[in-house]
């Protein structure tokens, strides 16, 4: 998506004479050569590694009883070491994409080995412990090889751990996930920064969103929902306001911190909608949600398309909700939309004036 937008911008800048065609071409080539850029060949190679790894593991499992126990253990260990040694050799020769694919296969072999060896020796423990060992192995692999692809696999394995623990306990009766999810998210974030796996940071943010929902499931009270909304709003302001000391750090991470903080704020408000019963409370909460949506657009909408579209969706959904919660008359609904339209129009006028003033100041500062 970003590459397509960059290509269009370069074409427009070339037509306007801001840059020449050769410079635009070199800029596009430089972007394509980055490790973080999208590559269909890399994706297909990883998919091939997944399919081949699955085929090998299924072949071993199908003939498991026919293989002597010692041969099973030696074969599994050899398979894992072969994958990691091959990945290291390929990396040293500069075949990074093939090395990443082999690393994925090695991580899958390691996970299969945990299951097969546990079955063979009847090792004590549950599926959560096994998946945790698998996650730890993936994290160590990503760290040692400084692999962005292994970091993405590690992020997926964090959800495997969470799903396994959830299904084993049929809910959240034991509170392991309440501290395990943030720990795994922190590990994934650390690996993202170390391996420069920028896209994988979304997995860590989604882990935190899952943790918030889990937290509310354990403490399902309006106070918890209000705390979620408050934390989300605070994080959003810290990530977007010019005066915030954390804005520069959040900007380096792209649009994700502001988006997920805003999403957290809206999740808290949504839960409060579910918790409230009175018509007056719902209308007040709906008005607050509309103000939050407009505020998100005003603060971060110009620079963050994800926040802008999320705010649009929240505003539209809340408008329909409030329309359904009015007195039921067409006059009441039309009056609400009239007042909302006037308020939004006034805010739009103020925002446009401010954007023009900021643009003039930026031009003067550049001169």
DRENNUSE-621534 format. One record per residue (C-alpha): residue number from 1; residue in three letters; z, x, y. Coordinates in steps of 0.25 Angstrom, whole numbers, plus 5000, padded with zeros to 4 digits. Example, Ala and Ser with C-alpha at 12.3 -4.5 7.8 and 13.67 -1.06 7.14 Angstrom:
2
PT num residu    z    x    y
PT   1    ALA 5031 5049 4982
PT   2    SER 5029 5055 4996
This chain:
367
PT num residu    z    x    y
PT   1    UNK 5000 5000 5000
PT   2    UNK 5004 5011 5010
PT   3    UNK 4991 5019 5006
PT   4    UNK 4982 5007 5009
PT   5    UNK 4989 5005 5023
PT   6    UNK 4988 5020 5026
PT   7    UNK 4974 5020 5023
PT   8    UNK 4971 5008 5032
PT   9    UNK 4979 5015 5043
PT  10    UNK 4971 5028 5042
PT  11    UNK 4958 5020 5042
PT  12    UNK 4963 5013 5055
PT  13    UNK 4967 5026 5061
PT  14    UNK 4954 5033 5058
PT  15    UNK 4946 5021 5064
PT  16    UNK 4954 5022 5077
PT  17    UNK 4952 5037 5078
PT  18    UNK 4967 5041 5076
PT  19    UNK 4964 5050 5064
PT  20    UNK 4951 5055 5058
PT  21    UNK 4946 5051 5044
PT  22    UNK 4949 5064 5038
PT  23    UNK 4964 5064 5042
PT  24    UNK 4965 5050 5037
PT  25    UNK 4959 5054 5024
PT  26    UNK 4969 5066 5022
PT  27    UNK 4981 5057 5026
PT  28    UNK 4977 5047 5015
PT  29    UNK 4974 5058 5005
PT  30    UNK 4988 5065 5008
PT  31    UNK 4995 5051 5005
PT  32    UNK 4988 5050 4992
PT  33    UNK 4992 5063 4988
PT  34    UNK 5007 5060 4990
PT  35    UNK 5015 5058 4977
PT  36    UNK 5021 5045 4982
PT  37    UNK 5007 5039 4985
PT  38    UNK 5001 5028 4975
PT  39    UNK 4993 5034 4964
PT  40    UNK 4986 5025 4953
PT  41    UNK 4984 5037 4944
PT  42    UNK 4999 5040 4945
PT  43    UNK 5003 5025 4942
PT  44    UNK 4993 5025 4930
PT  45    UNK 4999 5038 4925
PT  46    UNK 5013 5033 4925
PT  47    UNK 5008 5020 4918
PT  48    UNK 5002 5028 4907
PT  49    UNK 5014 5036 4905
PT  50    UNK 5022 5023 4904
PT  51    UNK 5013 5017 4894
PT  52    UNK 5012 5030 4886
PT  53    UNK 5027 5032 4886
PT  54    UNK 5029 5017 4881
PT  55    UNK 5019 5020 4870
PT  56    UNK 5026 5032 4865
PT  57    UNK 5040 5025 4865
PT  58    UNK 5034 5013 4858
PT  59    UNK 5028 5022 4848
PT  60    UNK 5041 5029 4845
PT  61    UNK 5049 5017 4845
PT  62    UNK 5039 5010 4835
PT  63    UNK 5041 5022 4825
PT  64    UNK 5055 5025 4828
PT  65    UNK 5061 5022 4815
PT  66    UNK 5051 5031 4808
PT  67    UNK 5054 5043 4816
PT  68    UNK 5065 5052 4811
PT  69    UNK 5077 5052 4821
PT  70    UNK 5077 5067 4824
PT  71    UNK 5062 5066 4827
PT  72    UNK 5064 5054 4836
PT  73    UNK 5074 5061 4844
PT  74    UNK 5066 5074 4845
PT  75    UNK 5053 5066 4848
PT  76    UNK 5060 5058 4860
PT  77    UNK 5066 5070 4866
PT  78    UNK 5052 5078 4865
PT  79    UNK 5045 5066 4871
PT  80    UNK 5054 5066 4883
PT  81    UNK 5054 5081 4885
PT  82    UNK 5039 5081 4883
PT  83    UNK 5037 5071 4895
PT  84    UNK 5046 5079 4904
PT  85    UNK 5040 5092 4901
PT  86    UNK 5026 5087 4902
PT  87    UNK 5030 5080 4916
PT  88    UNK 5035 5094 4921
PT  89    UNK 5023 5102 4917
PT  90    UNK 5014 5091 4923
PT  91    UNK 5022 5092 4936
PT  92    UNK 5021 5107 4936
PT  93    UNK 5006 5106 4935
PT  94    UNK 5005 5096 4946
PT  95    UNK 5001 5084 4938
PT  96    UNK 5012 5076 4945
PT  97    UNK 5007 5062 4941
PT  98    UNK 5005 5065 4926
PT  99    UNK 5019 5071 4927
PT 100    UNK 5025 5059 4933
PT 101    UNK 5019 5050 4922
PT 102    UNK 5025 5059 4911
PT 103    UNK 5038 5059 4917
PT 104    UNK 5038 5043 4917
PT 105    UNK 5035 5045 4902
PT 106    UNK 5046 5054 4900
PT 107    UNK 5056 5045 4907
PT 108    UNK 5051 5033 4898
PT 109    UNK 5052 5042 4885
PT 110    UNK 5067 5045 4890
PT 111    UNK 5070 5031 4891
PT 112    UNK 5063 5028 4877
PT 113    UNK 5071 5039 4871
PT 114    UNK 5084 5033 4876
PT 115    UNK 5081 5020 4869
PT 116    UNK 5076 5026 4856
PT 117    UNK 5087 5037 4855
PT 118    UNK 5098 5027 4858
PT 119    UNK 5092 5018 4847
PT 120    UNK 5091 5029 4837
PT 121    UNK 5105 5034 4838
PT 122    UNK 5112 5021 4842
PT 123    UNK 5117 5027 4854
PT 124    UNK 5128 5018 4861
PT 125    UNK 5125 5013 4875
PT 126    UNK 5118 5001 4881
PT 127    UNK 5104 5000 4888
PT 128    UNK 5109 5002 4902
PT 129    UNK 5114 5016 4898
PT 130    UNK 5101 5019 4892
PT 131    UNK 5093 5015 4904
PT 132    UNK 5103 5023 4913
PT 133    UNK 5100 5035 4905
PT 134    UNK 5085 5032 4906
PT 135    UNK 5087 5030 4921
PT 136    UNK 5094 5043 4922
PT 137    UNK 5083 5051 4914
PT 138    UNK 5073 5045 4924
PT 139    UNK 5081 5049 4936
PT 140    UNK 5083 5063 4931
PT 141    UNK 5068 5064 4928
PT 142    UNK 5064 5060 4942
PT 143    UNK 5073 5070 4948
PT 144    UNK 5069 5082 4939
PT 145    UNK 5054 5079 4941
PT 146    UNK 5055 5074 4955
PT 147    UNK 5046 5063 4950
PT 148    UNK 5044 5050 4958
PT 149    UNK 5038 5043 4946
PT 150    UNK 5051 5046 4938
PT 151    UNK 5059 5041 4950
PT 152    UNK 5051 5027 4949
PT 153    UNK 5054 5027 4934
PT 154    UNK 5069 5029 4937
PT 155    UNK 5069 5018 4947
PT 156    UNK 5063 5009 4937
PT 157    UNK 5073 5013 4926
PT 158    UNK 5084 5010 4936
PT 159    UNK 5080 4995 4935
PT 160    UNK 5079 4997 4920
PT 161    UNK 5094 5001 4920
PT 162    UNK 5098 4989 4929
PT 163    UNK 5090 4979 4920
PT 164    UNK 5096 4985 4907
PT 165    UNK 5110 4984 4913
PT 166    UNK 5107 4970 4918
PT 167    UNK 5101 4964 4905
PT 168    UNK 5112 4971 4897
PT 169    UNK 5123 4964 4904
PT 170    UNK 5116 4951 4907
PT 171    UNK 5120 4952 4922
PT 172    UNK 5129 4961 4930
PT 173    UNK 5143 4959 4923
PT 174    UNK 5145 4974 4922
PT 175    UNK 5143 4980 4936
PT 176    UNK 5135 4993 4931
PT 177    UNK 5123 4989 4939
PT 178    UNK 5131 4987 4952
PT 179    UNK 5132 5002 4953
PT 180    UNK 5121 5007 4944
PT 181    UNK 5110 5001 4952
PT 182    UNK 5113 5008 4965
PT 183    UNK 5115 5021 4958
PT 184    UNK 5102 5020 4952
PT 185    UNK 5095 5016 4965
PT 186    UNK 5102 5028 4971
PT 187    UNK 5096 5037 4960
PT 188    UNK 5082 5031 4962
PT 189    UNK 5083 5033 4977
PT 190    UNK 5087 5048 4975
PT 191    UNK 5076 5050 4966
PT 192    UNK 5066 5043 4975
PT 193    UNK 5070 5053 4987
PT 194    UNK 5070 5065 4977
PT 195    UNK 5056 5062 4971
PT 196    UNK 5050 5055 4983
PT 197    UNK 5047 5043 4975
PT 198    UNK 5046 5034 4987
PT 199    UNK 5041 5021 4980
PT 200    UNK 5053 5022 4970
PT 201    UNK 5063 5019 4981
PT 202    UNK 5060 5005 4979
PT 203    UNK 5066 5005 4965
PT 204    UNK 5079 5010 4971
PT 205    UNK 5079 4999 4982
PT 206    UNK 5076 4988 4972
PT 207    UNK 5088 4994 4963
PT 208    UNK 5097 4992 4975
PT 209    UNK 5091 4977 4978
PT 210    UNK 5094 4974 4963
PT 211    UNK 5108 4980 4965
PT 212    UNK 5110 4971 4977
PT 213    UNK 5106 4959 4969
PT 214    UNK 5115 4963 4957
PT 215    UNK 5127 4965 4967
PT 216    UNK 5125 4951 4972
PT 217    UNK 5124 4946 4958
PT 218    UNK 5138 4952 4956
PT 219    UNK 5144 4948 4969
PT 220    UNK 5136 4935 4972
PT 221    UNK 5143 4931 4985
PT 222    UNK 5138 4929 4999
PT 223    UNK 5146 4941 5004
PT 224    UNK 5137 4949 4994
PT 225    UNK 5124 4943 4999
PT 226    UNK 5129 4946 5014
PT 227    UNK 5132 4960 5010
PT 228    UNK 5118 4962 5004
PT 229    UNK 5112 4957 5017
PT 230    UNK 5121 4965 5026
PT 231    UNK 5118 4978 5018
PT 232    UNK 5103 4975 5018
PT 233    UNK 5103 4972 5033
PT 234    UNK 5110 4985 5036
PT 235    UNK 5101 4993 5027
PT 236    UNK 5089 4987 5034
PT 237    UNK 5094 4990 5048
PT 238    UNK 5098 5004 5044
PT 239    UNK 5084 5006 5038
PT 240    UNK 5076 5000 5050
PT 241    UNK 5083 5001 5063
PT 242    UNK 5079 5013 5072
PT 243    UNK 5094 5016 5075
PT 244    UNK 5098 5017 5061
PT 245    UNK 5101 5031 5055
PT 246    UNK 5095 5028 5042
PT 247    UNK 5082 5023 5047
PT 248    UNK 5075 5036 5046
PT 249    UNK 5080 5037 5031
PT 250    UNK 5075 5023 5028
PT 251    UNK 5062 5026 5035
PT 252    UNK 5059 5038 5026
PT 253    UNK 5061 5029 5014
PT 254    UNK 5050 5019 5019
PT 255    UNK 5051 5004 5020
PT 256    UNK 5059 5002 5008
PT 257    UNK 5073 5004 5014
PT 258    UNK 5071 4994 5025
PT 259    UNK 5064 4984 5015
PT 260    UNK 5075 4984 5004
PT 261    UNK 5086 4983 5015
PT 262    UNK 5079 4971 5021
PT 263    UNK 5077 4965 5007
PT 264    UNK 5092 4967 5004
PT 265    UNK 5095 4960 5017
PT 266    UNK 5086 4948 5013
PT 267    UNK 5092 4948 4999
PT 268    UNK 5106 4946 5005
PT 269    UNK 5101 4935 5014
PT 270    UNK 5094 4928 5002
PT 271    UNK 5107 4929 4994
PT 272    UNK 5115 4923 5005
PT 273    UNK 5104 4911 5006
PT 274    UNK 5108 4908 4991
PT 275    UNK 5123 4909 4994
PT 276    UNK 5123 4900 5006
PT 277    UNK 5124 4885 5004
PT 278    UNK 5125 4878 5018
PT 279    UNK 5113 4875 5026
PT 280    UNK 5119 4881 5039
PT 281    UNK 5122 4894 5031
PT 282    UNK 5108 4894 5026
PT 283    UNK 5101 4892 5039
PT 284    UNK 5109 4903 5045
PT 285    UNK 5106 4912 5034
PT 286    UNK 5091 4909 5035
PT 287    UNK 5091 4912 5050
PT 288    UNK 5098 4925 5047
PT 289    UNK 5087 4928 5037
PT 290    UNK 5076 4925 5047
PT 291    UNK 5082 4934 5057
PT 292    UNK 5084 4945 5046
PT 293    UNK 5069 4943 5043
PT 294    UNK 5064 4944 5057
PT 295    UNK 5074 4956 5060
PT 296    UNK 5068 4963 5048
PT 297    UNK 5054 4962 5053
PT 298    UNK 5058 4966 5067
PT 299    UNK 5066 4978 5063
PT 300    UNK 5057 4983 5052
PT 301    UNK 5045 4974 5050
PT 302    UNK 5035 4983 5058
PT 303    UNK 5038 4996 5050
PT 304    UNK 5042 4990 5036
PT 305    UNK 5032 4980 5030
PT 306    UNK 5041 4977 5018
PT 307    UNK 5052 4973 5027
PT 308    UNK 5042 4964 5036
PT 309    UNK 5036 4957 5024
PT 310    UNK 5050 4955 5018
PT 311    UNK 5055 4949 5031
PT 312    UNK 5043 4940 5032
PT 313    UNK 5046 4935 5018
PT 314    UNK 5061 4933 5021
PT 315    UNK 5057 4925 5034
PT 316    UNK 5047 4916 5027
PT 317    UNK 5056 4913 5016
PT 318    UNK 5068 4910 5025
PT 319    UNK 5060 4902 5034
PT 320    UNK 5056 4893 5022
PT 321    UNK 5070 4893 5017
PT 322    UNK 5076 4888 5031
PT 323    UNK 5065 4878 5032
PT 324    UNK 5070 4872 5019
PT 325    UNK 5084 4872 5023
PT 326    UNK 5082 4865 5036
PT 327    UNK 5086 4850 5038
PT 328    UNK 5073 4847 5031
PT 329    UNK 5066 4840 5042
PT 330    UNK 5052 4846 5047
PT 331    UNK 5058 4846 5061
PT 332    UNK 5069 4855 5057
PT 333    UNK 5060 4865 5049
PT 334    UNK 5050 4865 5060
PT 335    UNK 5061 4868 5070
PT 336    UNK 5066 4880 5062
PT 337    UNK 5052 4886 5061
PT 338    UNK 5050 4884 5076
PT 339    UNK 5063 4891 5080
PT 340    UNK 5060 4902 5069
PT 341    UNK 5046 4904 5075
PT 342    UNK 5051 4905 5089
PT 343    UNK 5062 4915 5085
PT 344    UNK 5052 4923 5077
PT 345    UNK 5042 4923 5088
PT 346    UNK 5052 4928 5098
PT 347    UNK 5057 4939 5089
PT 348    UNK 5042 4943 5086
PT 349    UNK 5040 4944 5101
PT 350    UNK 5052 4953 5103
PT 351    UNK 5047 4961 5091
PT 352    UNK 5033 4963 5096
PT 353    UNK 5038 4967 5110
PT 354    UNK 5047 4977 5104
PT 355    UNK 5036 4983 5095
PT 356    UNK 5027 4984 5107
PT 357    UNK 5038 4991 5115
PT 358    UNK 5041 5001 5103
PT 359    UNK 5026 5004 5102
PT 360    UNK 5025 5007 5117
PT 361    UNK 5037 5016 5116
PT 362    UNK 5031 5023 5103
PT 363    UNK 5018 5026 5111
PT 364    UNK 5026 5031 5123
PT 365    UNK 5034 5040 5114
PT 366    UNK 5022 5045 5107
PT 367    UNK 5015 5049 5120
